Amino acid sequence: AAINPDVEKFLRKVRFPYTVGYGMTECGPLISYSYWTEFKEHSCGKVVDRMQVRIDSDDPHNTVGEIQTKGANLMMGYYKNEEATSHTFTDDGWLKTGDLGLLDKDNFVFIKGRDKNMILGPSGQNIYPEEIEEKINSSPYVSESLAIEENRKIVVLIVPDFEVLREHGIDSDQMDTFFGKLISEVNAKLHGYSRIASFRLRDEEFEKTPKRSIKRFKYQQK
């Protein structure tokens, strides 16, 4: 995934050299990367030699679509699992990454979220929960967060960083008001259709996969 914008802004401010790559095991593993002197802000690097990327979108520079790839590094398929292989490839041989993003005119990849996580807005707009969570998680008072849909509205579950809150003299009686202000600040940075309607605080961290990704399905409204 792309680096947190606030972290990226800080690294640029202190002139710390950095870059971000993008890949997956099925691609052996690199899809995009660029040297730090050529890196574009908010991107995941440039499509590497021997690989191709396309966006499943009518306007890949401006309209988000699934990132699809092919090339010399691409796997032939999943071992002894033809069903999974057929679901992962398009009819013309491109790997469906499941990631959503854009591709600019210079072949730099910009990831926006995961296809399976996307939320459909009230008028059909695409809402990417990762972008909402990224803004919330940039607060030092937040350990982690999860944006979900409930009754066609965006609700955010927040795990506070209780140690930081205590250090700043914020007790449990003040938390609802404190995080309410944080949500208002985040909403000011979001499109109207993706603004947060409400939030809930949690005492425990979210259940994770072995890769430390949140098991989103555990918290979605049934």
MDAnalysis code that builds the backbone (N, CA, C; Angstrom):
import MDAnalysis as mda
import numpy as np

u = mda.Universe.empty(666, n_residues=222, atom_resindex=np.repeat(np.arange(222), 3), trajectory=True)
u.add_TopologyAttr("name", ["N", "CA", "C"] * 222)
u.add_TopologyAttr("resid", np.arange(1, 223))
u.add_TopologyAttr("resname", ["ALA", "ALA", "ILE", "ASN", "PRO", "ASP", "VAL", "GLU", "LYS", "PHE", "LEU", "ARG", "LYS", "VAL", "ARG", "PHE", "PRO", "TYR", "THR", "VAL", "GLY", "TYR", "GLY", "MET", "THR", "GLU", "CYS", "GLY", "PRO", "LEU", "ILE", "SER", "TYR", "SER", "TYR", "TRP", "THR", "GLU", "PHE", "LYS", "GLU", "HIS", "SER", "CYS", "GLY", "LYS", "VAL", "VAL", "ASP", "ARG", "MET", "GLN", "VAL", "ARG", "ILE", "ASP", "SER", "ASP", "ASP", "PRO", "HIS", "ASN", "THR", "VAL", "GLY", "GLU", "ILE", "GLN", "THR", "LYS", "GLY", "ALA", "ASN", "LEU", "MET", "MET", "GLY", "TYR", "TYR", "LYS", "ASN", "GLU", "GLU", "ALA", "THR", "SER", "HIS", "THR", "PHE", "THR", "ASP", "ASP", "GLY", "TRP", "LEU", "LYS", "THR", "GLY", "ASP", "LEU", "GLY", "LEU", "LEU", "ASP", "LYS", "ASP", "ASN", "PHE", "VAL", "PHE", "ILE", "LYS", "GLY", "ARG", "ASP", "LYS", "ASN", "MET", "ILE", "LEU", "GLY", "PRO", "SER", "GLY", "GLN", "ASN", "ILE", "TYR", "PRO", "GLU", "GLU", "ILE", "GLU", "GLU", "LYS", "ILE", "ASN", "SER", "SER", "PRO", "TYR", "VAL", "SER", "GLU", "SER", "LEU", "ALA", "ILE", "GLU", "GLU", "ASN", "ARG", "LYS", "ILE", "VAL", "VAL", "LEU", "ILE", "VAL", "PRO", "ASP", "PHE", "GLU", "VAL", "LEU", "ARG", "GLU", "HIS", "GLY", "ILE", "ASP", "SER", "ASP", "GLN", "MET", "ASP", "THR", "PHE", "PHE", "GLY", "LYS", "LEU", "ILE", "SER", "GLU", "VAL", "ASN", "ALA", "LYS", "LEU", "HIS", "GLY", "TYR", "SER", "ARG", "ILE", "ALA", "SER", "PHE", "ARG", "LEU", "ARG", "ASP", "GLU", "GLU", "PHE", "GLU", "LYS", "THR", "PRO", "LYS", "ARG", "SER", "ILE", "LYS", "ARG", "PHE", "LYS", "TYR", "GLN", "GLN", "LYS"])
u.atoms.positions = np.array([
    [0.844, -1.191, 0.000],
    [0.000, 0.000, 0.000],
    [0.880, 1.243, 0.000],
    [0.284, 2.348, -0.389],
    [1.019, 3.613, -0.375],
    [1.327, 4.012, 1.064],
    [2.386, 4.766, 1.250],
    [2.774, 5.217, 2.576],
    [1.780, 6.265, 3.082],
    [1.601, 6.326, 4.400],
    [0.710, 7.319, 4.995],
    [1.132, 8.722, 4.555],
    [0.190, 9.540, 4.041],
    [0.536, 10.877, 3.533],
    [1.232, 11.762, 4.554],
    [0.836, 11.654, 5.826],
    [1.473, 12.480, 6.853],
    [2.925, 12.055, 7.081],
    [3.154, 10.745, 7.038],
    [4.525, 10.240, 7.169],
    [5.351, 10.689, 5.968],
    [4.742, 10.579, 4.792],
    [5.427, 10.989, 3.566],
    [5.777, 12.480, 3.603],
    [4.840, 13.281, 4.082],
    [5.067, 14.728, 4.189],
    [6.226, 15.025, 5.132],
    [6.266, 14.302, 6.256],
    [7.344, 14.493, 7.226],
    [8.698, 14.104, 6.629],
    [8.742, 12.957, 5.938],
    [10.000, 12.500, 5.347],
    [10.525, 13.495, 4.318],
    [9.610, 14.071, 3.552],
    [10.025, 15.077, 2.573],
    [10.520, 16.354, 3.270],
    [9.841, 16.707, 4.347],
    [10.209, 17.924, 5.075],
    [11.625, 17.829, 5.635],
    [11.976, 16.652, 6.170],
    [13.319, 16.480, 6.751],
    [14.326, 15.984, 5.708],
    [13.862, 15.879, 4.457],
    [14.715, 15.478, 3.330],
    [15.323, 14.099, 3.535],
    [14.504, 13.199, 4.041],
    [14.950, 11.819, 4.241],
    [14.635, 11.021, 2.979],
    [15.629, 10.385, 2.354],
    [15.368, 9.637, 1.116],
    [14.532, 8.389, 1.381],
    [13.500, 8.189, 0.601],
    [12.633, 7.023, 0.766],
    [11.995, 6.684, -0.578],
    [11.486, 5.491, -0.666],
    [10.702, 5.090, -1.832],
    [9.741, 3.994, -1.404],
    [8.754, 3.707, -2.234],
    [7.754, 2.685, -1.931],
    [7.613, 1.779, -3.146],
    [7.563, 0.495, -2.907],
    [7.343, -0.463, -3.987],
    [6.001, -1.143, -3.836],
    [5.598, -1.864, -4.852],
    [4.314, -2.577, -4.847],
    [4.525, -3.933, -5.500],
    [4.019, -4.967, -4.869],
    [4.167, -6.291, -5.450],
    [3.319, -7.320, -4.734],
    [3.425, -8.549, -5.176],
    [2.706, -9.658, -4.565],
    [3.434, -10.950, -4.917],
    [3.223, -11.958, -4.118],
    [3.918, -13.227, -4.306],
    [3.719, -13.772, -5.710],
    [2.521, -13.615, -6.250],
    [2.203, -14.153, -7.572],
    [3.002, -13.497, -8.697],
    [3.655, -12.389, -8.379],
    [4.420, -11.656, -9.400],
    [5.914, -11.699, -9.142],
    [6.321, -12.518, -8.256],
    [7.703, -12.861, -8.032],
    [8.717, -11.860, -7.527],
    [8.461, -10.862, -6.664],
    [7.140, -10.361, -6.282],
    [6.857, -8.940, -6.766],
    [7.812, -8.300, -7.479],
    [7.713, -6.855, -7.696],
    [6.902, -6.477, -8.934],
    [6.022, -5.470, -8.766],
    [5.230, -4.918, -9.870],
    [5.689, -3.496, -10.193],
    [5.866, -2.685, -9.166],
    [6.302, -1.300, -9.392],
    [7.307, -0.875, -8.327],
    [8.197, -0.001, -8.744],
    [9.243, 0.505, -7.853],
    [9.979, 1.622, -8.591],
    [10.512, 2.572, -7.863],
    [11.382, 3.570, -8.484],
    [12.415, 4.036, -7.466],
    [13.570, 4.432, -7.960],
    [14.631, 4.933, -7.099],
    [14.160, 6.219, -6.420],
    [14.685, 6.485, -5.228],
    [14.150, 7.589, -4.417],
    [14.252, 8.944, -5.107],
    [15.219, 9.111, -6.004],
    [15.360, 10.398, -6.690],
    [14.300, 10.602, -7.770],
    [13.622, 9.517, -8.181],
    [12.609, 9.598, -9.231],
    [11.199, 9.373, -8.694],
    [11.092, 9.116, -7.393],
    [9.818, 8.713, -6.799],
    [8.787, 9.840, -6.833],
    [7.527, 9.476, -7.127],
    [6.431, 10.450, -7.131],
    [5.631, 10.336, -5.834],
    [5.319, 11.483, -5.270],
    [4.563, 11.544, -4.017],
    [3.233, 10.809, -4.146],
    [2.898, 10.021, -3.122],
    [1.652, 9.250, -3.005],
    [1.605, 8.022, -3.922],
    [2.650, 7.786, -4.689],
    [2.636, 6.628, -5.588],
    [3.255, 5.407, -4.916],
    [3.208, 4.287, -5.621],
    [3.902, 3.071, -5.201],
    [4.976, 2.716, -6.228],
    [5.527, 3.741, -6.836],
    [6.594, 3.527, -7.789],
    [6.113, 3.350, -9.221],
    [7.077, 3.152, -10.099],
    [6.829, 3.004, -11.530],
    [6.846, 1.529, -11.909],
    [5.990, 1.154, -12.850],
    [5.943, -0.239, -13.306],
    [7.343, -0.666, -13.750],
    [7.815, -1.797, -13.216],
    [9.180, -2.237, -13.500],
    [9.283, -2.851, -14.897],
    [10.516, -2.917, -15.398],
    [10.763, -3.573, -16.678],
    [10.309, -5.030, -16.596],
    [9.867, -5.564, -17.715],
    [9.404, -6.951, -17.829],
    [8.014, -7.159, -17.236],
    [7.392, -6.088, -16.723],
    [6.017, -6.184, -16.238],
    [5.165, -5.115, -16.918],
    [3.872, -5.396, -17.043],
    [2.908, -4.436, -17.575],
    [1.773, -4.279, -16.569],
    [1.197, -3.100, -16.531],
    [0.046, -2.842, -15.663],
    [-1.032, -2.141, -16.472],
    [-2.266, -2.529, -16.236],
    [-3.402, -1.808, -16.794],
    [-4.442, -1.632, -15.693],
    [-5.295, -0.638, -15.864],
    [-6.365, -0.358, -14.915],
    [-7.692, -0.697, -15.589],
    [-8.497, -1.494, -14.901],
    [-9.803, -1.873, -15.450],
    [-10.761, -0.699, -15.291],
    [-10.573, 0.294, -16.161],
    [-11.324, 1.545, -16.075],
    [-11.317, 2.201, -17.446],
    [-12.374, 2.952, -17.748],
    [-12.441, 3.665, -19.027],
    [-11.436, 4.812, -19.095],
    [-11.029, 5.314, -17.923],
    [-10.082, 6.428, -17.857],
    [-9.059, 6.117, -16.765],
    [-8.060, 5.295, -17.068],
    [-7.129, 4.809, -16.037],
    [-6.318, 5.885, -15.337],
    [-6.202, 7.081, -15.939],
    [-5.465, 8.171, -15.293],
    [-6.295, 8.864, -14.209],
    [-7.617, 8.819, -14.346],
    [-8.481, 9.603, -13.452],
    [-9.579, 8.813, -12.756],
    [-9.968, 7.675, -13.309],
    [-11.051, 6.881, -12.728],
    [-10.496, 5.577, -12.172],
    [-10.695, 5.368, -10.883],
    [-10.142, 4.196, -10.202],
    [-10.730, 2.904, -10.761],
    [-9.880, 1.922, -10.911],
    [-10.304, 0.592, -11.338],
    [-9.355, -0.447, -10.772],
    [-9.656, -1.721, -11.017],
    [-8.777, -2.772, -10.505],
    [-7.430, -2.736, -11.226],
    [-6.366, -2.909, -10.466],
    [-5.023, -3.008, -11.036],
    [-4.820, -4.431, -11.546],
    [-4.469, -4.560, -12.819],
    [-4.204, -5.862, -13.427],
    [-2.800, -5.842, -14.013],
    [-2.129, -6.993, -13.982],
    [-0.736, -7.028, -14.410],
    [-0.398, -8.314, -15.142],
    [0.650, -8.252, -15.955],
    [1.184, -9.437, -16.624],
    [2.649, -9.179, -16.934],
    [3.393, -10.248, -17.198],
    [4.800, -10.074, -17.529],
    [5.619, -11.302, -17.212],
    [6.938, -11.148, -17.353],
    [7.851, -12.277, -17.198],
    [7.866, -12.834, -15.778],
    [7.564, -11.994, -14.795],
    [7.606, -12.438, -13.397],
    [6.326, -13.133, -12.944],
    [5.322, -13.154, -13.794],
    [3.998, -13.632, -13.385],
    [3.960, -15.153, -13.250],
    [3.287, -15.628, -12.214],
    [3.134, -17.069, -12.021],
    [2.298, -17.678, -13.145],
    [2.408, -18.990, -13.311],
    [1.593, -19.707, -14.293],
    [0.212, -20.033, -13.724],
    [0.139, -20.134, -12.399],
    [-1.129, -20.458, -11.750],
    [-0.883, -21.025, -10.373],
    [-1.958, -21.291, -9.639],
    [-1.851, -21.891, -8.312],
    [-1.731, -23.410, -8.445],
    [-0.796, -23.979, -7.746],
    [-0.498, -25.407, -7.857],
    [-1.716, -26.266, -7.501],
    [-2.120, -27.073, -8.467],
    [-3.235, -28.015, -8.303],
    [-4.526, -27.326, -7.852],
    [-4.736, -26.095, -8.295],
    [-5.964, -25.375, -7.943],
    [-6.429, -24.578, -9.158],
    [-7.021, -25.276, -10.093],
    [-7.461, -24.644, -11.337],
    [-8.570, -23.621, -11.105],
    [-9.426, -23.879, -10.119],
    [-10.534, -22.958, -9.848],
    [-10.011, -21.599, -9.388],
    [-9.072, -21.618, -8.431],
    [-8.498, -20.358, -7.948],
    [-7.745, -19.644, -9.063],
    [-7.063, -20.413, -9.893],
    [-6.315, -19.827, -11.007],
    [-7.249, -19.130, -11.986],
    [-8.341, -19.791, -12.335],
    [-9.277, -19.211, -13.308],
    [-9.935, -17.945, -12.781],
    [-10.151, -17.871, -11.468],
    [-10.766, -16.686, -10.873],
    [-9.780, -15.520, -10.780],
    [-8.490, -15.840, -10.799],
    [-7.463, -14.824, -10.602],
    [-7.010, -14.178, -11.905],
    [-7.222, -14.869, -13.020],
    [-6.789, -14.348, -14.316],
    [-7.972, -13.927, -15.180],
    [-7.745, -12.887, -15.985],
    [-8.747, -12.494, -16.981],
    [-8.665, -13.455, -18.163],
    [-9.637, -13.375, -19.046],
    [-9.647, -14.264, -20.213],
    [-8.438, -14.044, -21.119],
    [-7.891, -12.815, -21.097],
    [-6.735, -12.535, -21.951],
    [-5.405, -12.580, -21.191],
    [-5.410, -13.234, -20.015],
    [-4.154, -13.556, -19.348],
    [-3.576, -12.557, -18.377],
    [-4.362, -11.565, -17.961],
    [-3.879, -10.587, -16.981],
    [-4.265, -11.034, -15.571],
    [-3.347, -10.847, -14.622],
    [-3.609, -11.180, -13.224],
    [-4.454, -10.091, -12.577],
    [-5.549, -10.472, -11.947],
    [-6.405, -9.529, -11.220],
    [-5.878, -9.413, -9.786],
    [-5.287, -8.268, -9.468],
    [-4.640, -8.117, -8.164],
    [-5.632, -7.964, -7.017],
    [-6.838, -7.481, -7.321],
    [-7.789, -7.180, -6.259],
    [-7.573, -5.809, -5.650],
    [-6.508, -5.125, -6.065],
    [-6.239, -3.764, -5.603],
    [-6.845, -2.757, -6.571],
    [-7.282, -1.638, -6.039],
    [-7.855, -0.565, -6.849],
    [-6.876, 0.595, -6.929],
    [-6.782, 1.196, -8.105],
    [-5.851, 2.302, -8.216],
    [-5.906, 3.022, -9.541],
    [-4.895, 3.861, -9.753],
    [-4.748, 4.655, -10.970],
    [-3.347, 4.434, -11.539],
    [-3.189, 4.728, -12.814],
    [-1.896, 4.649, -13.481],
    [-1.697, 5.945, -14.252],
    [-0.647, 6.707, -13.913],
    [-0.486, 7.992, -14.598],
    [0.251, 7.827, -15.933],
    [0.431, 8.932, -16.638],
    [1.009, 8.891, -17.988],
    [2.467, 8.438, -17.982],
    [3.124, 8.515, -16.817],
    [4.513, 8.084, -16.704],
    [4.641, 6.663, -16.165],
    [3.512, 5.966, -16.070],
    [3.478, 4.569, -15.614],
    [3.729, 4.419, -14.111],
    [3.379, 5.438, -13.330],
    [3.445, 5.327, -11.876],
    [2.102, 4.820, -11.353],
    [2.167, 3.913, -10.388],
    [0.972, 3.277, -9.828],
    [0.554, 3.995, -8.543],
    [-0.747, 4.259, -8.417],
    [-1.307, 4.899, -7.227],
    [-2.419, 4.006, -6.681],
    [-2.182, 3.389, -5.537],
    [-3.158, 2.467, -4.951],
    [-4.163, 3.237, -4.105],
    [-5.444, 2.905, -4.276],
    [-6.517, 3.575, -3.536],
    [-7.191, 2.670, -2.513],
    [-7.115, 1.367, -2.695],
    [-7.766, 0.465, -1.752],
    [-7.907, -0.929, -2.331],
    [-8.670, -1.761, -1.625],
    [-8.925, -3.129, -2.070],
    [-10.331, -3.212, -2.640],
    [-10.464, -3.949, -3.732],
    [-11.757, -4.100, -4.401],
    [-12.820, -4.636, -3.449],
    [-12.459, -5.652, -2.662],
    [-13.438, -6.289, -1.776],
    [-13.822, -5.400, -0.591],
    [-13.028, -4.357, -0.313],
    [-13.318, -3.461, 0.811],
    [-14.148, -2.249, 0.422],
    [-14.258, -1.996, -0.875],
    [-14.924, -0.779, -1.344],
    [-16.383, -0.726, -0.886],
    [-16.816, 0.465, -0.492],
    [-18.193, 0.698, -0.055],
    [-18.888, 1.550, -1.105],
    [-20.104, 1.183, -1.441],
    [-20.871, 1.947, -2.426],
    [-21.627, 3.066, -1.724],
    [-21.398, 4.295, -2.156],
    [-22.039, 5.459, -1.551],
    [-23.511, 5.560, -1.889],
    [-24.231, 6.514, -1.286],
    [-25.683, 6.644, -1.461],
    [-26.122, 6.887, -2.899],
    [-25.258, 7.492, -3.697],
    [-25.602, 7.747, -5.102],
    [-24.682, 6.990, -6.050],
    [-24.155, 5.879, -5.560],
    [-23.309, 5.033, -6.391],
    [-21.840, 5.398, -6.392],
    [-21.421, 6.326, -5.530],
    [-20.006, 6.706, -5.483],
    [-19.183, 5.585, -4.831],
    [-17.938, 5.494, -5.244],
    [-17.026, 4.525, -4.644],
    [-16.334, 5.146, -3.435],
    [-16.468, 4.487, -2.292],
    [-15.842, 4.957, -1.058],
    [-14.779, 3.940, -0.660],
    [-13.562, 4.418, -0.432],
    [-12.455, 3.538, -0.087],
    [-12.145, 3.684, 1.400],
    [-12.521, 2.695, 2.218],
    [-12.346, 2.815, 3.671],
    [-10.900, 3.041, 4.083],
    [-9.963, 2.513, 3.296],
    [-8.550, 2.701, 3.638],
    [-8.163, 4.174, 3.671],
    [-8.759, 4.975, 2.785],
    [-8.437, 6.406, 2.759],
    [-8.961, 7.107, 4.008],
    [-10.127, 6.674, 4.488],
    [-10.686, 7.242, 5.721],
    [-9.824, 6.831, 6.914],
    [-9.496, 5.555, 6.978],
    [-8.692, 5.034, 8.091],
    [-7.312, 5.681, 8.140],
    [-6.756, 5.923, 6.978],
    [-5.433, 6.546, 6.893],
    [-5.427, 7.908, 7.576],
    [-6.476, 8.682, 7.351],
    [-6.568, 10.018, 7.952],
    [-6.751, 9.928, 9.464],
    [-7.563, 8.975, 9.905],
    [-7.790, 8.815, 11.343],
    [-6.532, 8.295, 12.031],
    [-5.889, 7.311, 11.419],
    [-4.712, 6.689, 12.026],
    [-3.510, 7.625, 12.095],
    [-3.562, 8.728, 11.363],
    [-2.452, 9.685, 11.420],
    [-2.427, 10.440, 12.747],
    [-3.516, 10.359, 13.515],
    [-3.554, 10.991, 14.835],
    [-2.742, 10.161, 15.829],
    [-1.905, 10.777, 16.628],
    [-1.121, 10.030, 17.622],
    [-1.987, 9.418, 18.718],
    [-3.240, 9.843, 18.794],
    [-4.145, 9.334, 19.820],
    [-4.885, 8.072, 19.370],
    [-4.634, 7.635, 18.144],
    [-5.323, 6.468, 17.584],
    [-4.336, 5.334, 17.357],
    [-4.664, 4.173, 17.892],
    [-3.841, 2.990, 17.670],
    [-4.176, 2.349, 16.327],
    [-5.475, 2.186, 16.051],
    [-5.939, 1.664, 14.764],
    [-7.423, 1.973, 14.620],
    [-7.912, 1.876, 13.391],
    [-9.325, 2.171, 13.143],
    [-9.839, 1.325, 11.993],
    [-11.149, 1.276, 11.880],
    [-11.795, 0.501, 10.819],
    [-13.062, 1.225, 10.392],
    [-13.153, 1.545, 9.106],
    [-14.348, 2.199, 8.559],
    [-15.252, 1.139, 7.944],
    [-16.504, 1.107, 8.366],
    [-17.461, 0.123, 7.875],
    [-18.764, 0.826, 7.486],
    [-19.638, 0.072, 6.843],
    [-20.950, 0.598, 6.463],
    [-22.016, 0.010, 7.375],
    [-22.850, 0.863, 7.924],
    [-23.989, 0.425, 8.723],
    [-25.201, 1.249, 8.316],
    [-26.238, 0.567, 7.841],
    [-27.465, 1.251, 7.411],
    [-27.170, 2.360, 6.405],
    [-26.274, 2.041, 5.460],
    [-25.905, 2.936, 4.358],
    [-25.189, 4.205, 4.836],
    [-24.584, 4.123, 5.996],
    [-23.792, 5.238, 6.517],
    [-22.408, 4.737, 6.925],
    [-21.435, 5.642, 6.909],
    [-20.073, 5.283, 7.289],
    [-19.904, 5.419, 8.798],
    [-19.511, 4.321, 9.413],
    [-19.250, 4.281, 10.849],
    [-17.788, 3.869, 11.036],
    [-17.114, 4.522, 11.960],
    [-15.711, 4.195, 12.209],
    [-15.553, 3.613, 13.610],
    [-14.877, 2.484, 13.682],
    [-14.520, 1.862, 14.953],
    [-13.082, 2.267, 15.261],
    [-12.861, 2.791, 16.449],
    [-11.541, 3.331, 16.803],
    [-10.989, 2.635, 18.043],
    [-9.742, 2.201, 17.941],
    [-9.007, 1.719, 19.110],
    [-8.055, 2.839, 19.523],
    [-8.348, 3.536, 20.616],
    [-7.491, 4.657, 21.031],
    [-6.129, 4.171, 21.520],
    [-5.148, 5.043, 21.465],
    [-3.864, 4.780, 22.102],
    [-3.976, 5.325, 23.524],
    [-4.367, 4.467, 24.434],
    [-4.684, 4.894, 25.795],
    [-3.470, 5.473, 26.520],
    [-2.298, 4.972, 26.200],
    [-1.090, 5.484, 26.856],
    [-0.847, 6.943, 26.480],
    [-0.983, 7.264, 25.211],
    [-0.794, 8.646, 24.758],
    [-1.869, 9.551, 25.353],
    [-3.095, 9.056, 25.401],
    [-4.185, 9.840, 25.981],
    [-3.912, 10.167, 27.447],
    [-3.435, 9.169, 28.199],
    [-3.121, 9.397, 29.615],
    [-2.001, 10.420, 29.767],
    [-0.994, 10.318, 28.900],
    [0.137, 11.254, 28.969],
    [-0.307, 12.697, 28.768],
    [-1.415, 12.875, 28.026],
    [-1.916, 14.226, 27.749],
    [-3.115, 14.589, 28.632],
    [-3.326, 13.792, 29.671],
    [-4.353, 14.125, 30.651],
    [-5.780, 13.967, 30.169],
    [-6.001, 13.111, 29.184],
    [-7.359, 12.885, 28.663],
    [-7.897, 11.600, 29.278],
    [-8.919, 11.722, 30.118],
    [-9.465, 10.538, 30.784],
    [-10.685, 10.005, 30.040],
    [-11.247, 8.917, 30.554],
    [-12.350, 8.227, 29.873],
    [-13.584, 9.109, 29.714],
    [-13.816, 10.023, 30.654],
    [-14.988, 10.898, 30.571],
    [-14.868, 11.921, 29.440],
    [-13.661, 12.171, 28.985],
    [-13.430, 13.182, 27.948],
    [-13.305, 12.586, 26.542],
    [-13.223, 11.271, 26.472],
    [-12.869, 10.638, 25.198],
    [-13.906, 10.837, 24.103],
    [-15.178, 10.709, 24.427],
    [-16.210, 10.873, 23.397],
    [-16.130, 12.260, 22.767],
    [-15.978, 13.278, 23.607],
    [-15.874, 14.646, 23.096],
    [-14.589, 14.833, 22.298],
    [-13.499, 14.286, 22.824],
    [-12.200, 14.428, 22.167],
    [-12.209, 13.793, 20.777],
    [-12.697, 12.562, 20.692],
    [-12.696, 11.877, 19.398],
    [-13.783, 12.413, 18.467],
    [-14.828, 12.994, 19.043],
    [-15.826, 13.656, 18.211],
    [-15.213, 14.812, 17.438],
    [-14.322, 15.560, 18.108],
    [-13.626, 16.667, 17.441],
    [-12.677, 16.139, 16.366],
    [-12.027, 15.013, 16.665],
    [-11.125, 14.413, 15.682],
    [-11.890, 14.001, 14.427],
    [-13.064, 13.400, 14.615],
    [-13.885, 12.981, 13.475],
    [-14.306, 14.194, 12.649],
    [-14.645, 15.283, 13.309],
    [-15.024, 16.512, 12.592],
    [-13.869, 17.024, 11.739],
    [-12.667, 16.945, 12.277],
    [-11.484, 17.382, 11.525],
    [-11.244, 16.486, 10.316],
    [-11.432, 15.190, 10.494],
    [-11.252, 14.247, 9.384],
    [-12.325, 14.467, 8.324],
    [-13.564, 14.658, 8.756],
    [-14.664, 14.876, 7.805],
    [-14.435, 16.101, 6.928],
    [-13.765, 17.097, 7.475],
    [-13.487, 18.314, 6.704],
    [-12.555, 18.040, 5.527],
    [-11.853, 16.907, 5.582],
    [-10.911, 16.542, 4.518],
    [-11.496, 15.523, 3.543],
    [-12.735, 15.085, 3.794],
    [-13.353, 14.037, 2.976],
    [-14.443, 14.597, 2.074],
    [-14.720, 13.876, 0.979],
    [-15.868, 14.221, 0.144],
    [-17.147, 14.033, 0.958],
    [-18.167, 14.790, 0.636],
    [-19.420, 14.723, 1.377],
    [-19.990, 13.323, 1.462],
    [-19.909, 12.562, 0.364],
    [-20.509, 11.226, 0.335],
    [-19.727, 10.200, 1.157],
    [-18.489, 10.523, 1.541],
    [-17.689, 9.561, 2.308],
    [-17.453, 10.004, 3.749],
    [-18.189, 11.019, 4.186],
    [-17.982, 11.513, 5.548],
    [-18.523, 10.534, 6.591],
    [-17.910, 10.586, 7.748],
    [-18.225, 9.664, 8.839],
    [-19.479, 10.130, 9.566],
    [-20.446, 9.216, 9.707],
    [-21.705, 9.552, 10.377],
    [-21.591, 9.396, 11.889],
    [-20.835, 8.400, 12.327],
    [-20.681, 8.166, 13.764],
    [-19.431, 7.326, 14.008],
    [-19.075, 7.199, 15.276],
    [-17.900, 6.396, 15.626],
    [-18.155, 5.661, 16.935],
    [-17.402, 4.592, 17.133],
    [-17.452, 3.844, 18.390],
    [-16.021, 3.546, 18.832],
    [-15.782, 3.657, 20.130],
    [-14.464, 3.373, 20.682],
    [-14.402, 1.931, 21.160],
    [-13.229, 1.316, 20.999],
    [-13.013, -0.070, 21.405],
    [-11.850, -0.138, 22.395],
    [-11.955, -1.094, 23.336],
    [-10.880, -1.302, 24.300],
    [-9.823, -2.267, 23.777],
    [-10.212, -3.135, 22.835],
    [-9.300, -4.164, 22.347],
    [-8.978, -3.949, 20.878],
    [-7.793, -4.379, 20.475],
    [-7.411, -4.256, 19.075],
    [-8.240, -5.210, 18.218],
    [-8.268, -4.952, 16.928],
    [-9.042, -5.775, 16.010],
    [-8.362, -7.130, 15.804],
    [-9.186, -8.119, 15.506],
    [-8.647, -9.439, 15.196],
    [-7.919, -9.371, 13.856],
    [-6.738, -10.016, 13.790],
    [-5.884, -9.900, 12.614],
    [-5.666, -11.246, 11.923],
    [-5.274, -11.152, 10.652],
    [-4.816, -12.314, 9.897],
    [-3.345, -12.545, 10.252],
    [-2.763, -13.671, 9.818],
    [-1.330, -13.891, 10.065],
    [-0.446, -12.791, 9.480],
    [-0.946, -12.073, 8.460],
    [-0.187, -10.974, 7.860],
    [-0.434, -9.647, 8.575],
    [-1.175, -9.695, 9.694],
    [-1.485, -8.523, 10.504],
    [-2.459, -7.565, 9.840],
    [-3.245, -8.079, 8.903],
    [-4.336, -7.288, 8.326],
    [-5.583, -7.507, 9.171],
    [-6.395, -6.468, 9.320],
    [-7.622, -6.591, 10.106],
    [-8.607, -7.508, 9.390],
    [-9.220, -8.405, 10.124],
    [-10.259, -9.273, 9.558],
    [-11.557, -8.465, 9.454],
    [-11.678, -7.718, 8.380],
    [-12.795, -6.788, 8.212],
    [-14.153, -7.470, 8.311],
    [-14.245, -8.659, 7.753],
    [-15.536, -9.346, 7.709],
    [-16.100, -9.597, 9.100],
    [-15.243, -9.622, 10.104],
    [-15.694, -9.868, 11.474],
    [-16.495, -8.697, 12.030],
    [-16.336, -7.520, 11.434],
    [-16.922, -6.307, 12.001],
    [-17.966, -5.663, 11.100],
    [-18.209, -6.280, 9.943],
    [-19.223, -5.752, 9.039],
    [-20.619, -6.077, 9.549],
    [-21.558, -5.187, 9.253],
    [-22.947, -5.406, 9.636],
    [-23.499, -6.575, 8.847],
    [-24.101, -7.505, 9.532],
    [-24.653, -8.696, 8.873],
    [-25.949, -8.352, 8.164],
])
